Amino acid sequence: MITTPEHNARMAQIKFSKVYPLYLNKILKKGRNKDELNQVIHWLTGFDDKIIESLIAEDVLFETFFERATLNPKANLITGVICGYRIEDIDNSLTKKVRYLDKLVDELAKGKKMEKILRS
């Protein structure tokens, strides 16, 4: 999928500190917990709880968030549709990474087993 430059620019400017509470609320409503959310973020990015908290406090943009991340080599196994986009067809690297995270959070909220979410 070819995304527009405007769409990609918007994705880069989203603050992780604004999205994290939305992710957390989504999974809490479905009976999951903060530790599981952080485990998913850690798997994708390499960030531990302390780094996640510092990135929230620093108010980093998704662009900075993913620049600092060490993406899991199995991230390319994250496929499917999220927010109307087929992940494997997204051409912009940052937008694809954001959608990877969205998809993992969505799978967590849908009650998937952690082994499947983490592509084990």
N, C-alpha and C positions, 0 to 999 in steps of 0.2 A: 504494500500500500504506500502510495506516495502522499505524505502529509504536506501541508502548506508551510511555507516559511513562518507565517504568522502563528500557526498552531505550534510549531516547534519552539518558537520564541516564547510563547505563553508557557509551555511546559518547563522551559529552562528557568523562568521567573517565579515559579510556584515555590513558596517557602515550605520546607520540610516541617517546620514547627507548626504550621497551620494544618497540614495534612495528617500528621501523626495522631492528633487527638481524634480525627475523623476515622482513621483506621482502627484506633483503639475502641471507640464507641461501637463501631460496626461489629467487631469480633466479640466484645463483651455482651452485646445483645443476643449473641448466638451461643453463649455459654463458654467461650474461650477466654483466655486471660492474657495479661500484659507480657508475661514471660514467654508465652507461645508466639506472640507478635514479635517480640525482640529476637526470638530464636529464628524466625523466618527472615527478619532483616539481617541478622548476623550471617545466616547461610548465604544470602544473596550478595551482601556487601563486605563481609568480614568485620563489621562494626560490632563491638561488644556493648553491653548495657551502658557502661561509662561513656563511651564515645557517642552513642545515640543520644544520651542526655546532654552532652556538651554540644552536639550539633543542633539540638533543639534550642538550647540556651543561646547559642551563637546566631540563631535565626538564619541559617544558611538556605540558599536557594537550591532547588533540585540540581541545577547545573553544578554547583560546588559539591553538593552531597555525592553525586556520582563521580565527579573528578577525583574525589578523595577515596572512593570505594575501590576495593579489589574484587571485581565481579567473579562470582563462582564459575568455574569452568563448565559446570553443568547447566548454567542459566539458559543456554540455547535449547534445552529440553522443555522449557516453559513455552507451551503453545496454546492455541485456542483463541477465542474471541473475548476481549474485555473492552468495555466502553465503545462497542461497535467497531473495534479494530481487530483484525486478525494479527496477532503479535508477530508471527513469523514473516509477515509481509511488510512490516513497518520498515521504512528505509532509513529513517533518522536514528542514529545510535542512542542519543539521550532519550528520545521519546520511547524507543523500544525498552530501555532500562526502566523507565518510569512505569511502563505497562507491565513489565515483568513483576515489579513490586506490587502493582495493583492486582495482578492475577493471583499472586501468592496470598495476599490478604483476602481476596475473594474466596479462594479455596479454603483458607482457614475458617472463614465465616460460614462456609457451606458445610463444615464438619468433616472435611477430608482428614484422613489419618496423616500425622506428621511425616511418616516415612514416604508417603506419596507426594506430599507437598514439597519435601526436600529432595525429591527425585532420587531416593535411596534404592 
